[in-house]
Structures are given as C-alpha cells and as structure tokens.
Amino acid sequence: MTLVSPTARSLGQRERNKIDKLRRIKEAARELLVAKGFDDTTTREIAIRAGVGLGTIFVYAENKRDLLFLIVNEELETVIGQAEASISPDVCFLENLLRVAEMHYVFFGRQPALSRFVLREMTFYDSGAQAGRFQITRERLISLFGDTVAREDLSSDETQQFIGWTIFCIFQVELRRWLSENGPNLRIGLQALARALTLFALGLKPRAKALAVGLNAPRAQEKPGPGSRQKDVEVAASAIN
C-alpha cells in the first residue's frame, strides 16, 4: 500500500497530479543527465522517461539548462537556509566560512557528475524559468559570506558586498577543483579552501613597487585617458601603505 503524506491528502487530485509530474520530471532529468551527460541528453528523452508530454516539461523549465536547475534549486535553498542558521558568534569568521562551505561541499559531493554540470552551467545563468530562483539563492550565499566577515573588527575599506563576492569567487573555484578529482575527499577539499581563504584574509603584503610595475606603459589596443595610469599607481600604492 502506498503511503500518502498528510500534506498530499489535503490537496485535491489535480494538485497531487502536478506534484507527481514534477517529481517524475526531476527524477528523469537527474537519471539521464548523470547517465548520458548534459550535452547528450535531450528534453524529449526526459519527457519520455518521466511519462509526460514535452509541453509539460516547458511548464516548469524553458530549456535543458533550466531543467538542470529545477533539480537542484529546492535542495540548494534548504542548504543555504541551514548554512545561515549555522553561523556562530563564538567562533572566528574563518571557521564560520568553512562551516558554510562544508554544507555546500557535502551537497555537491553527493553526485559529483551532476554537480559538475550545475557548476559549469551556472556561470552565465541569468534567464529561464528557474534562473531567478537560483540567482536569489546565490545572492544569499554571497551576502552570507559578506555578513560573516563583517562581524569581525576589520580595517578593510572594501564594501561588505564586494568582500562577500570575492570569497564566493574563491569558494567557487575551489569547489570546482575539488569536484574535478576522482573520489573527492571532503577533508582535503576544505583544507585547500581554508588555505585559499587564509591567503585572502592575510594578503600578500606586497611592497608598493610590486603593484606599480608596468602600470605606466599602455597595454596593447588600449588608449588610457590623461593621467589614468598614474592614478592607478597612486591608488595601488596608497592601498598598501
């Protein structure tokens, strides 16, 4: 006998059918994308596997990339919610950042093959039925990184948003590198991320001329405005003095 949740019982038959169709579409998409790869899977194949019409697919996703994010959006929202709740004022910001990162590493590490497609396709993902939902989740993560660091007494003049964005960039690259390995090891992955974030936090501590070398010479195909290069030199030098 099939067990039906109280929530499902409270819904009408039409709503239950919609929920079931969505579940089948997600499962079919996940199975085919992992088995055949993103490039070799078609939306028609997914529709056939899910037992729905091709038009039904497009109710939920505009294209194959949208289908990919249809699979992960809800779970990612859960992860970011848990990450936000995990921040503790009793530990240093680096430990808090690594707590947030670990939850995401665990999530993406469950199905590395599928996660590689997600991370590849997310770079310029700004249109589609699922895009807005994904962008909100990504912005929540960037803000969480920035908020976490802002809790500390820092001397940096950079904005909280830019600090969060920079940490997100480091996190993304390290996550991709970790997932590219065969049988990615969580501890090793987080150690590599901790090393990169420590370097970011401490900085390279360069002398002034290390940032000024070559700045006075115009680059190829570049027509700098009057004094623009000299201004860059002065800004770089003042930033480290």
C-alpha positions in Angstrom: 0.0 0.0 0.0 1.3 3.5 -0.9 1.7 5.9 2.0 0.4 9.4 1.3 1.6 12.3 3.5 -0.9 14.4 5.4 0.0 17.4 3.2 -0.7 15.4 0.0 -4.0 14.1 1.4 -5.1 17.7 2.0 -4.6 18.6 -1.7 -7.0 18.0 -4.5 -6.4 15.3 -7.1 -5.3 17.9 -9.6 -2.6 19.3 -7.3 -1.4 15.8 -6.4 -1.0 15.0 -10.1 1.0 18.2 -10.6 3.3 17.3 -7.7 3.7 13.8 -9.0 4.5 15.0 -12.5 7.1 17.4 -11.2 8.7 14.7 -9.1 8.9 12.4 -12.2 10.4 15.1 -14.3 13.1 15.8 -11.7 13.9 12.1 -11.3 14.0 11.5 -15.0 16.2 14.6 -15.6 18.6 13.6 -12.8 18.9 10.0 -14.1 19.5 10.9 -17.7 21.9 13.8 -17.1 24.1 11.6 -14.9 23.9 8.6 -17.2 24.3 10.4 -20.6 25.8 13.8 -19.7 24.3 17.2 -20.1 25.2 17.7 -23.8 23.9 14.3 -25.0 20.6 14.4 -23.1 17.5 15.9 -24.8 14.4 17.4 -23.2 12.4 14.9 -25.3 14.2 12.0 -23.7 13.5 13.4 -20.3 9.8 13.8 -21.1 9.6 10.2 -22.3 11.4 8.9 -19.2 9.1 10.9 -17.0 6.0 9.8 -18.8 4.8 13.4 -19.6 4.3 15.4 -22.8 7.1 17.6 -24.0 4.8 20.6 -23.4 4.6 19.7 -19.7 8.4 20.0 -19.4 8.2 23.6 -20.6 5.7 24.5 -18.0 8.5 24.1 -15.4 11.6 24.8 -17.4 12.3 26.8 -20.6 15.2 24.6 -21.7 17.6 21.9 -20.7 19.7 24.2 -18.5 16.6 25.2 -16.7 15.8 21.5 -16.1 19.2 21.1 -14.6 18.5 23.8 -12.0 15.0 22.6 -11.5 16.6 19.5 -10.0 18.8 21.4 -7.5 17.0 24.7 -6.7 14.9 23.4 -3.9 17.7 21.5 -2.3 20.1 24.4 -2.6 17.6 26.7 -0.9 17.5 24.2 2.0 21.3 24.1 2.2 21.6 27.9 2.3 18.9 28.1 5.0 20.9 25.6 7.1 24.1 27.5 6.4 22.6 30.8 7.6 21.4 29.1 10.8 24.9 27.6 11.4 26.7 30.9 11.9 28.0 31.2 15.5 29.3 34.4 17.2 31.5 32.2 19.4 34.0 31.2 16.6 36.3 33.1 14.3 35.0 34.1 10.9 37.2 31.6 9.0 35.6 28.8 10.9 32.1 30.1 10.1 33.0 30.4 6.5 34.2 26.8 6.4 31.0 25.6 8.1 29.0 27.2 5.3 31.4 25.8 2.7 31.3 22.3 4.2 27.5 22.2 3.8 27.8 23.0 0.2 30.7 20.7 -0.4 28.6 17.8 1.1 25.6 18.7 -1.1 27.5 18.9 -4.3 29.7 15.9 -3.4 26.7 13.6 -3.3 26.5 13.4 -7.1 29.8 14.9 -8.4 28.9 14.2 -12.1 25.6 16.1 -11.9 27.2 18.9 -9.8 29.9 19.4 -12.4 27.2 20.2 -14.9 25.5 22.6 -12.5 28.7 24.5 -11.7 29.6 24.7 -15.4 26.2 26.0 -16.4 25.7 28.4 -13.6 28.3 30.9 -14.8 26.1 32.9 -17.2 22.8 31.6 -15.9 20.5 34.7 -15.9 17.5 33.8 -17.9 15.0 31.0 -17.8 12.1 29.9 -15.6 14.4 28.7 -12.8 17.1 31.3 -13.2 15.5 33.9 -10.8 15.2 31.4 -8.1 18.8 30.2 -8.5 20.1 33.8 -8.5 18.3 34.6 -5.3 20.0 31.6 -3.6 23.4 32.6 -5.0 22.9 36.2 -3.7 22.0 34.8 -0.3 25.3 32.9 -0.2 27.3 35.9 -1.3 25.6 38.0 1.4 26.2 35.3 4.0 29.9 35.3 3.2 30.0 39.1 3.5 27.9 39.2 6.7 30.1 36.6 8.3 33.3 38.6 7.7 31.6 41.9 8.7 31.1 40.5 12.2 34.8 40.9 12.8 36.7 44.1 13.6 38.4 44.7 10.2 40.5 47.5 8.9 39.5 47.0 5.2 37.7 49.8 3.5 36.0 47.4 1.0 32.3 47.1 1.0 30.7 44.1 2.6 29.1 43.1 -0.7 32.5 43.1 -2.5 34.2 41.1 0.2 31.3 38.5 0.1 31.6 38.4 -3.7 35.4 37.8 -3.6 35.0 35.0 -1.0 32.3 33.5 -3.2 34.7 33.5 -6.2 37.4 31.7 -4.2 34.8 29.2 -2.9 33.5 28.5 -6.4 36.9 27.9 -7.9 38.0 25.6 -5.0 34.7 23.7 -5.2 35.1 23.1 -8.9 38.7 22.0 -8.4 37.7 19.6 -5.7 34.8 18.1 -7.7 37.1 17.6 -10.7 39.0 14.9 -8.7 38.1 11.3 -8.8 36.5 10.4 -5.4 36.8 13.9 -3.9 37.9 13.9 -0.3 35.9 16.3 1.9 38.7 17.0 4.4 41.3 17.6 1.8 38.9 19.9 -0.1 38.1 22.0 2.9 41.8 22.2 3.8 42.6 23.6 0.3 39.7 26.1 0.7 40.9 27.1 4.2 44.4 27.8 2.7 43.0 30.0 0.0 40.7 31.9 2.4 43.6 32.4 4.8 45.7 33.9 2.0 42.8 36.2 1.1 42.4 37.3 4.7 46.1 37.9 5.3 47.0 39.2 1.9 50.3 39.0 0.0 51.7 42.1 1.8 53.5 43.4 -1.3 55.7 46.5 -1.4 54.5 49.4 -3.3 56.5 48.8 -6.5 55.2 45.3 -6.7 51.8 46.7 -7.7 53.2 49.6 -9.7 55.5 47.7 -12.2 54.3 48.2 -15.8 51.3 50.4 -14.9 52.8 53.4 -16.7 53.0 51.5 -20.0 49.8 51.5 -22.0 48.6 48.0 -22.9 48.1 46.8 -26.5 44.9 48.2 -28.1 44.4 50.4 -25.1 44.1 54.2 -25.1 44.2 55.4 -21.5 42.9 58.8 -20.6 45.2 61.6 -19.4 46.8 60.6 -16.1 44.7 57.4 -15.7 47.8 55.1 -15.3 49.4 57.4 -12.9 46.2 57.5 -10.9 46.2 53.6 -10.8 49.7 53.6 -9.5 48.8 56.1 -6.8 45.7 54.2 -5.7 47.7 50.9 -5.6 50.5 52.4 -3.6 48.1 54.1 -1.1 46.2 50.8 -0.6 49.2 49.1 0.9 50.8 52.0 2.8 
